[in-house]
């Protein structure tokens, strides 16, 4: 363990986070996997060596700082941070929006990313090395109907990614953003508050991306030579040329 490089992945209980954990573990990284659902973290890591589970909510600054501060010497060798934790809630015009949804989206996608990046970024700055990968969205490049606040949150991630790259480059730290289009994970189930039937309709009639497609891109980015930085990647299903258009096959 002492000689292993460590990758920290937020939101590793499912979807892109879990798929990325599997990829990086197979590459030989020791993993710090985080999430709110502790039982899922333990279930996936059971029987595997060199995996540390941290159960906290990225929205809670005190929990984030306590968790990162608790890392001992060998676990502080974090060379990759994947800011994956994020969500959407609801679809509506902004004037009909549920402010509880807004707060959850912004607290998770923007403030949560900042809390984790600040805590881990300080470690990387001291080491003068590291790679931060921020999971954005096509919603951070284009605004689509009824996506107002979620789109705003991912536009903020796009801006923060650029700011982090600018501010950390002098310390030998790489910063990458990956912006997926339609990926079938638990994302839509969360957006529709557990309505699986409604969530399934989002991906009906076309070949969507899957979590491993994005994990594959993350693996590519973090395994480039140290002088190479992939600034920005937008990854879409072939059937989705822009955020608001999906070509679906007829039944």
ABEGO torsion letter per residue (X at the ends): XAABBBBBBBGAABEAAAAAAAAAAAAGBBBBBBEABAAAAAAAABGBBGBBBBBBBAABAAAAAAAAAABBAAAABBABBBBABBBBBEBBBAAABBAAAAAAAAAAAAAAAAAAAAAAAAAAAAAGBEBBBBBBBAAAABBBBGAAAAAAAAAAAAAAAAAAAAAAAAAGBBBBBBBBBBBBBAAAAAAAGGBAAAAAAAABGBBBBBAAAAAAAAAAAAABBAABBBABBBBBBAABABAABBBBBBX
